[in-house]
Amino acid sequence: MPATFHPAPGPMPFSTAVRAAGLLMLSGQIPFDTAGKPHTGSIEEQTHAVLQAIAQTLQGLGSTLDQVVKTTVWLRDLADFAAFNAVYRSYFEEGRYPARSLVQAELAFGVAVEIEVQALDTSGAPA
């Protein structure tokens, strides 16, 4: 069955999400504030902003954070690891955390965190 692509708004050459082979694959999400500008707050505020945006995207595709099976995380500064984990942990059920990779990287717009997820596609929508 062919994949379904959900193009990103604007001129950037990527999809916000792709539905294929029983999965929803979301592109990396950086934090934006309520004005739509890159978030400059604390790592906790930025992590909440990213995970809330991911939850909204998944909901729009008929899924939830409960269906996330893999995350890839980029942190600007590994000194933020503990504070990031404290927020991240609150979005997932204890004992059912997704598989995860986490690396340090320089991120677009100077944000502190970027997260990409893969979730089970339980929506029943065609791929």
Disulfide bonds with the S-S distance in Angstrom:
none
